[in-house]
Amino acid sequence: MTGENPVRPVVPRRAVIAMMALSVLYLLGLLLGDLVRFDAVGPWLGTLVELAAVAVCATALLRTGRQWQVLLASAAVTVYTAGDAYYLIAFTGQPAPPVVSGADIAYLAFYPLMLAALAVTVRKLKGSTWPLLLDSVVGALAAASLMAMTLAPVLRAGTAEGTTFDVAVVVSYPLLDLLLITAVGGLLASRGLDLGPRWPLLVIGLVLFAAADIAFALGTRADLPGSITEAGWILGVAGIALWVDSVARAGAAFRRRDRGLPAATLMVSTASAVAVLLIGCQVPVAPLAQILAALTLLLAAAPLLFRNRMLGTLASTDDLTGLPNRRGFATELRGRLGGRRSGALFFLDLDRFKDVNDALGHSVGDALLVQVAERFARQLTSNDLLARFGGDEFAVFLEGGSSEDALKVARRLQGALAEPVQIDTASLKAEVSIGIALTPENGTDIDLLMRKADIAMFRAKAERSGHHLYSSMDDDGGARKLRMLQELRTALAEGQFELHYQPKVQLSGDAVTSVEALIRWNHPVLGQLPPTSFLPLAEEAGLMPELSAIVLGAAADQASHWHTAGLGISVAVNLSGSRIQRGLPRQVRTLLEERSIPAGCLMLEITEDMLMADPVHSAKILARLRSDGIQVSIDDFGTGYSSLAHLRDLPADELKLDRSFISAMRTDRRATGLVGSIIGLAHSLDLRVVAEGVDNEETLLELRTLGCDLAQGFHFARPLPAAEVAPWITRHTSVAAGAALLD
């Protein structure tokens, strides 16, 4: 069950508007006014811009609560503004303000806070943190080597104009700016992160900072009014505040994205370091610049030394959970098998996991898998091996112990999911089916052991027993089922299914206004298979949601084709109970909107037993479907036991009488009386009645006498390929019209 997202306070954009207005006023005064006079007024106006930036960050914090990226970046803007305010108040009017003052404490604090905001982002990159940090450090060292070479004159002249400490502080600012810019560049180039919808504002703000700091360090203020340099700092603060505001308004701070630029970033960094070293061979270059360039090349070469190891680790590790994947598990398992060493191999498969992805999205499904993996890990020892094979499949190997020990661990793993898993506001109940194969009893070959564990898992899922220990009794039927299941999964991936359509004929007038879509499997070896030969297996294996989605999409495509061609028939689609989820109405609406067809072109048939499993939940879903104009039919009516008690409360348009009632009408008068009673009950509830399995004229006439609305069966037509439906309807209409004339 999902919950509503927490309502965040609605914060107006007055602070952003005020900051933008003050920034424009500041720029106009700088560009159009007298620069000498502006030096007296500009710092105060610039401080107002920075205070407005602090207000922007404060409103962002109100919106997000404690989102760390926003909190840390807001703190950076605030401390920098505090430093400027202190400097303005303390030194305004002094003829020679100091180069370094107490304000520099606040200025320097800006950089670790911004780096911390970026570091929080880096934490979201599972398995890629160290490569990203290494790339960022390489880029920062390369930039620092260039800066050290450029600022060498300042370092040499600093002893004449001020203390070495003053010069070191002044020069540190451009280096810190370049470190921030390089870190941002590393994040933008990384495979997996985005810095929010307005990341260029962050880059522009940091570039303005760097330009102003470089100008200040090189002594540009001796030639130009200080206001031009100050403009870089002030507008840089404004740009960063706008980025903070955009991240807060985006809600989910950072999205996954692949830009594919890390290699280019590394190439630029190494090329810069090589350039510094080459220049140093021709002209005198500061030793610090050459040392930094050499460090850049050494760190850039470090990944090459460990690349094979890193690639091997990544290839054997599951990105989502950090557990070994199938390859890593098999590699580790080979070293534990052999001889007479005992062990137990578990295959674990979450039940109905696809329903979570369909109803709540893959992000919730991924979060569920991470928590499930953590719960499984807590039930195992350090000697046990846990892996994720992909999707919702896990594997465990226990070294040593008996079959009783293996069964105890299986029960512990099941019990680990007894409590619902909390994902944000959603509370999800997860269950697992576990198959167990023992070694050496069931074999010592890894492939054989995995196959037997898979057979046992399938048996546990089919029997809904939770876990099953493999035995030789499972092999024949289990192996066949497993082979069929593998073929069924291949068929889903390769699209080996097609739909046939059986007409539903109105008994008053013989018109055809609807057809039922029935799936067929074009098996590459066995030929075309009817649904009864594979649907039970698909239901047991949890593949019905995927299969139903294929049927629903194909039926909607065909309905759209017929609608465009002017053939006024609706298509009825059978849905399993696993598809009666909260997101079904939205999915059906999307199907109809994408194909631009009216809701009346589609009908959903849902079996009575599935509806009765949870009538309250089913009624809500059906009501939403019908409110959108989707017709609902209760299929196989009469096979349940509590249907009459709930029939009045189920939103439906149609009842389909099960074929067992219809076939019994020829030999059992009580069956005829029961059918007549159901038809009368349905009509009293404004429901149409469809008779399934009408195979002869006698039954057809009896149903007409009883007032049945529609019928389908071999007496009219077998299920037809889509291309044959329209010709059949044309022929049937002609025959019906001729019969009416004869009457």
N, C-alpha and C positions, 0 to 999 in steps of 0.2 A: 504494500500500500504506500502510496506516495503522499506527501504533504505539500502545503503551499510554501513557496519561497518566502522567507522573512521579508516583511515590508520595511524598506529603508526610508528614512525621512526624506521628503522632497525638499531639496535645497535649491533656492533660486540662484541664478547666474549673475547676481548683482556684483559680486566680487570680481568675476572675470571681466564684466563690462567696465567696471571702474578701473581695473588694472590696464585694460586695453586703451581706455580713454586717456589715462595719465601717461601711458607709454607714447601715444601719438602726440600728446602735448609736449612731452619731453623731446621727442625727435624733431618736432617743428621748431621748438625753441633752439635746439642745437644746430639745425640746418639753416634756418632762416634768420636767426638773431645774431647779435654781436657776441662772438665767442668769449671775448674778455669779460663782458658783463655776465654772460651765461655761466662763467666759472663761479660767480658768487651765488646765483640763484639755482643753477642746475643741480648741485648736490642735494639741496633740500627737496626739489621736485623728484630727483631720482630716488631719494629715500621713501617718498610717498609711493612711487611705483613698487619699490620692494615691499613696503608694508601691505600694499594691495595684493602682492604675490603671496605674502604670508596668509592673508585672508582667504585667498583662493585655495591654498593648501588646507586651511582649517575647515572650509566647507567640504573639501574632498574627504577629510577624515570623518566628518559628520555622516557622510554618505556611506562610507565603507566600514566604519567601526574600527577594527584592528587589522586591516590588511597591511602586511609588513612593508611591502614596496612603497605604498602611499605614506605610511607613518615615517619611515626612515628618510625618504626624499623630502617630505615636509619638514622634518627636523633639520635637514641640511639647508634648505631655503631659509628657515627661521634663524639658525645660528649665524648664517652669513649676513642676513639683514641686521641682526643684533650687532655684529661687528662694525658694519657701516654706520649704524646709528651712533655707536660709541665713538667712532673716529670723528664723525661730523660734529658731535657735541663737544668732544674734548679738544679738538684741534682747529676748529673754525676760527679764523682771524689770526692765527699764528703765522708769522712770515716764513718760517722754515719748519714745517711739521716733520716729525721723525720718519725715517724710512720704514722702521720696524717699531710697532707699538703693541699695546695690549690687545688691540683689535685683531692682530694677526693670529691670536689664539683661536678666535671665532672663525677667521678665514680658513685656517688650517683644519679646523674641525669639520668644515664642509666636506672635505674630500673623503675621509673614512666613512662618513654617514652615507654619501652617495655610493661609494663602493659597497657598503653593506646592503643598500637597496638592490644593487645589481647582484650581489652574492645570494640574496634570497631567491632571485630569479634562477640563478645557476643551479640551486638545489632541486629545481623541477626537472633537470635533465638526468634521468636515471641512466647510469652507466657511461655518461659522457662528460661528467664534471671535470675530471682531471685532464683529458685532452683539451677541453675548452680553456681551462685555467692556464695550461701550458701554452696554448696558442696566444692567449692574451698577454702573458708575461713576455713571450718572444716579441710580440708587437710593441709592448711598452719599452723593452730594452732597446729595440731598434730605433724607436722614436727618441728615447733618451740619449742615444749615442749621437743622433743628428743634432739634438738640442744642445748637448754639451759642446759639440764642435762649433755650433753657431754662436753660443753664448760665451765662448772662450775669451773674447775681448772684454766682456763685462767682468768675468772673473779676474782678469789681469789688472783691469783698471779699478776694481773695487777697493783695493787696499789704499788707493790714493783718495777716494771719495768717501769711504766709510769703512766700518769694520768688516772683517771676513764673515762674521756671523750675519751682519745685515745682508751682505751680498748672497750668502748661502740661502737665506730665507727668501729673498727676492727671486733667485734662480729656481728655487724648489717649486714655485707655483706653476710655471710652464710645464715642468716635468710631471707634476701631479695632474695637471689638465690633460696632458697627453696620455697618462696612465688611464684616466677615466675614459677618454675618447677611444683608446685601444680596447678597453674592456667592453664598451658599448659595441664597437666594431666586431669584437669576438662573438658577442651575443647575437648580433644581427647576422653574422656569417654562420652561426651554429646550425646544426641540423636538429631542430626541435623547439626553438623558442621564437617568440615575437615580443617586442617590447611595447606592445599596445598599439592602438589605432593611430596615434600621432607621434610615433617615435622620431620623425624628423625634427620635431620641436626640441626634443632632448639633445639631439646631435647639434642642432644650431646653437642652443644655449651653451653647450660645452665648447664649441668652436669659438664663440664670442668670448667666453672666459679665457681660452687659450690665447686668442689674438691680443686681448687687453693685457694679459700677464706678460706675454712676450714683448709687447711694446713698452710696458713698464720696466721690464728687466733690461732691455736694450737702451733705456734712457730716452725713449721717444718723447717723453713728457718735456724734455728740454727744448724741443722744437715746436711742439703743438700744445695747445691748451689742454690741461688735464681732463677737461670734460669729454674729449673724444675717447680717451682711454677709459674713463669711467663709464661711458655709454656701453662699452662692451660688457662690463660686469653687470650693469643694471638690466640691460636687455637680455643678457644671459640668464639672470634670475627669473625674469618674466617668462622666457621660453621654457625653462624647467618647470615653473609653476603651471603653465598651460598643459604640459605633458602629464603632470600629476593629476590635474583635473580630468584629462581625457581617460587616464587609466581608471580613475574612480568611477567615471560615468560608464565605462565599458563593463563594469561588474566583474566578470571573470578576467583577472588581470592580464594573463599572458596565454596566448594560444600556441599550439604546436604548428610549426611551419618549417619547411625545408628550403633554404635558399641556395644551398650548394656552393657557398663561397669560401669555405675554410682554406682550401688549397691556394686560392688567389691571395688571401690575406697573408698566408705564410710566405708566399713567393715575394710579395712586396716587402715584407719585413727583412727577409734574408738578403734581398737585393740592396736594400738600404744599408744594411750592415757591411756588405761587401764594398759598397761605394765609399763608406767612411774609411775602411781599411785601405782601399786603393788611393784615396786622396791623401791619406796619411803617409803613403810611400812617396808622394811627390812634394808635398808642402808640410810645414809643421802643423800638427793637429794636437789638440789637448790630449794628454795620456788617458784622461777619464773617458773621452769619446772612443778611443781605440779599445779600452778595456770593455766598455759596454758593447761595442760592436762584436768583439770576440765572444763575449758571453751569449750574445744573440745567436751567433752561428752554432755555438756548442749546444744550446738548448733546442735550437731548430733541428739539430741532428739527433737529439736524444730519442724522439719517437721512432726514428729509423732503427735504432738499436733494439727497441722493444716491440717493433711493429708486429712481428710474427706472433709474439706472445699475446699481445693485445687482441689481434685478430682471432687467435685461437680461443681466447676467453670470451670474446663477443659472440663467436660462432657457436659456443656451447652453453650460452646463458640466455635465459628468457628475459626479454627486455622489460616486461611488465612487472614481474614478481622478483627478479633477480635470482630465481632458482635455476638449476641446470635445465636445459631443454632436452628434447629427445636424444640429440647427438651426445650431449654431455653426460646424460644418464647412461646411455649405452656404453660409452667409453669407460665410465667408472664401474659399471656393472660387470664388464668383462674381467676386470681385475679381481672381482669378488666371487665369481663362479668357478666351478671346476672341482675335481676330486670329490670328496664326500662331505664337503662343507655344507651345512644346512642353511637355509634361508627361505624367505617368503617374498614373492613379488606381488604387489598390489596394483591393480588398475582402478582408478577412481574417476567417476563421471558424474557431474552435477546433474540432477534431474530438473528438467524444464528450464534450463538456463537461457535458452533462446527466447523464452517468453519475456525474460527481464530485458534483454537487448531490444526486443520489438516494442515493448510497452514503455520502457524508461530511457532507452538510448544506450549506446555502447560505452559512454563514459561511466554510467552507473554500473554497467556490467563489468567494466575493468576494475572499478573500485571494489565491487563484490569479490572478484577473483583474488585481489590483493589481500583482502581480509580473510578469505577462506584459506589462502595459502599460509597466512600467519597462524590461524587457528590449528591447521594441520601440523605445522612445525612445532607448536607447543606440546603436542601429544607424542612427539618422537624424541629419541635420544640423539646425542651427537654422533653416534655410530650409524644411525639410520640414514638412508638416502631418500630425499624428497625431490621431485622434479615436476615441472609442468610441461606437458607435451604440446600444448596449444589448445585454443578454444577453452572448453571447460574440463579438459582431461588432465589428470594428475597421475603420478606414479610414485610408489614407495617401495624400497627394498629394505627388509629387515634381515640382518645377518645373525644367524644362530637362532635357537629357540625351536619350539615344537609347533604343531598345528594349533594347539590350544592357545599358545602365546600369540600366534598370528590372529586368531579370532578375537582375543582380548583387545589387541591393538585396533582391529577393524571396528569393534564396538566403541572404542575410545574416539576414533576418527569420526564415526557417525555422531557420537555424543557431542563432539566439538561444535556441531552445527545445530544443536538443540535450541540454543538461544537465537532469536532473530538477529540478523546483521543490520546495523544502523548505517545507512549511507545518507549523509545530510539529514533531511527530514523524512526519508523513506525507511521503513522497517521491513526488511526482506527476510522471508523464511527460506532457507536453503536446505536441500537434502542431497544425499550422495548415494550412489550405488557402487559397491566395491567388489571386484573380482580378485580372488587370491589363488596363486599357483605356488606350489612348494618345490624347492630344490633340495636334494637331488631326486625326490620321488617323482616329480613331473618332468624331469629333464634338467640338463645342465647347459644346453645350448640356449643362448639368449633369445634368438628368434622364436624357438619352440616355446620357451617359457612365456614370452610376451603373448604369443598367440593363445596359449591356454589361459592366461590371466584375462585376456580380452573375452574369451568364451565365457569364463566364469562371471565377469562383470556384466555381460549381456544377459546371462541367466538371472543374476540378481536384479537387474532392471526389469526383465520380463515378469519375474515373480513378485516384484515389489518387496523383496525380502531385506533389502538394505545391503547385505553382503552374501557372498557365496564362495565356498571353497571348491576348487576344481576337483572333479573326479572323472574317471574313465567313462562313466555313464553320460557325461555331458558331451562327449566328443562327436558322436555322429550327428545328432540333431543340432547341437550347438555349432558345430563346424559348418553345417549347411546354412544355418541361420546367419552365422557370421559372414560367410561368403556372400549370401544374398544381401546382407546389410551393406557390405562393402560395394557391391554392384549398385545398390540403391543410392548410395552416396555419390558414386560416379555418375549415375543417371541424373541426379540433381545438378551436379556440376556441369554436365555436358548437354543438358536439355533434351533428354531422351523421351520426354512425355508429350502427349498431345491430347486434345479434348475432342470427344464426340458429343453429339447433342441429340437428346431424345425429345420429340415434340410432346407437348401437353395440350390435349384437344378439349375444347369446350363441348360439353354434351348437349347443350342447347344451341344448335346451329353449326357445329363441327368446325368452328373457326380455330385457328392456331395463333395464339398471342404470346406463347412462352415456350421455351425449351429448357431442359435441364442439362447442365454441363457435366459430363462424366469423364474421368481421367482414364487414359490408357498409357501403358508403359511399352514403348517400342524397344524391347530387350534385344541387344545385338545377337544373341544366340538363341534364345527361346522364342523370339518373335513377339507379337503384340500380346501383352498380359492384361487381364481385367483387373479392376481395383481390388477385388477380394483376395487376389494372390499376393498383394504387397502392402495394402493399407494397414492391416493389423501389425505388420512388422514395423512400418513407419511410425505407428502410434507408440509401440513399445519402445522404440529407439529414440523417441523424442524428435522425430523428423517431420511430424505433421505440420507444425507452424510453417516451416520452409516450403513444404509441398503445397499447403493451402495457399500460401502467398503466390506461388507459381500459377496455380489454378485460377485464383482470383484475378491476377494480372492478365492471363491469357483470355479469360472469359470477358473481361472488360474490353480488351482489344477487339475481340470478335463482335461484341455488342456495338462498339463504336463503328466497326466496318458495316454491320447491317443497318445501323441507324443512318449512316451516310448514304447507303444505297437505297434508303426509303423503305426498308423492311421493318415493319412495326412490331417487333417481338422483343420480349425481355428475356434475359438469361439468368437462370437460377443456378447458384453455386452452393455446393455442400461445404460446410465448415465443421471442423472437429471442435470438441469442447476446449482444446488448448488454445484455440484462436479467439475464444470469447473473452477478450481482454479489454481493459479500459481504453487502449489506444485504437481499437478496431474502428469505431465510427470515423475518427480522423483519417485513418488509412484509406477507408472506402471513399471518403470525400475527396481525398487527394487523387485517387484513381479516376474518379469521375471528372474532376476539374482538369486533369492533365489531358483527358481525351475529349473534353467538351461535350459530354453526353448527359442527358437528364437522368435524375435518380431513378426514374421509372424503368430504365433499361436494365436494372440489376435487381435481382432478388437473392436473398441469403437463406439457405436451408440449413437448419440446425436441428440435430437429432434430439428427440425427447429425453433420452436418458442423460444427455449432457446438460440440458436445461434443468432437469430435476436435481442434478448434483449440487447446484447452488442457485435455486430459483430467484432469490432476492437480487443477487449480483447479476444474474442473466437478465432479469426484468429491466434493470437500470440500463444495461448496454443495449437491449432491444429497443427500449423507449427512445434512446438517443438516435439509434439508426432510423427508426420510423419518423422521428421529428425531422430528419434530413430527407425524407421522401423515399427511403430504401424499404422495399417490401420484405417482410420476414415470413418464412414458412417453417412450421414445426414438422420435421421429417420423422418417418417411422412411428407416427402417432399410434398409440394403442399397445406398444410394447412395454411401456412403463407401468408403475403401480400407483403412483400418486398424482398422475397427470390431471384427473378431473378436479382434484382439490385446488390445484394451482392454475388451471387453465384460464379462469376468469381474470387472474392477475398478470398473465403473460401477454405483453404487447405483441400481437402477431396479426397477419393478414390471412393466413392460410393454414389448413391442416392437411397433411398428407397421410392417408390411411396406409398402414403397413400392408405389404403384399400378402402376408399370411392371412389377413382377414378376407382379402379379395379372392384368393384362391380357394378358400374354404366355402365360399358362397354357393358353389355348384353342388356341394354334397351335404352341407349342414345349414338347415333353415335358421338355427340359432345365430349363426354367423351373419346371415342376411339381416335378421332382426337387430343384431348389435350394430351392424354398419348403418342401418336406418336410424337407430337411436343417436349414434355419433353425429350423423349428418344433421339431424334435427337440433342437437345440442349446439353444434358449430354454427348453424344458421341463426340460432337465438342469440349468439354472441357476435354476429356480423362477421363470421369467418367463412371463407371459401373452403371447399373440400375437394381434394385431389385424390383419386384412387390410383394406387400404383399396381403394376403387374396385371393389367387387364389384357388377357391373352385370347379371349373368344367373344363372339357376338352375344352369346347368352348372358354372360356376365355384364357386358356393356348395356344391354337392354334393361337388366335388373337395376343397374346403377342409375340409369335414366329415370326409371320408375321411382326410385328412392329419392330423387332430387339432387344427386351428386352433381357438382359443378364442372369438374374437369377429370380427365383420365389420361393415363399414359401406360404404354405396354406394347408387347410385340404384336398385338392385334392391329395397332396403328403403324408402328415402325420400330425397328431396332435403333439403338443409338447410331447416329449418322456422322460421318466426317463433316466438317464445317462447309465444305464446298457443295455437299449434297443437300443441305437443309433447304435452301431457297427453292431448288427444283422440286423437292418433295412437297413443300407447302403449296407450290403452284399446282401440282398434280392433285393433291388432296382437296384443294379448294374447288378445282374443276369437278372432281367426282362428287363432292358434297353438294355442289350446285346442281349437278345433273340429277342426283337422288332427290333433291328437294323439288325439282320440276316434276319428277315422276310421281311423287307423293301428291 
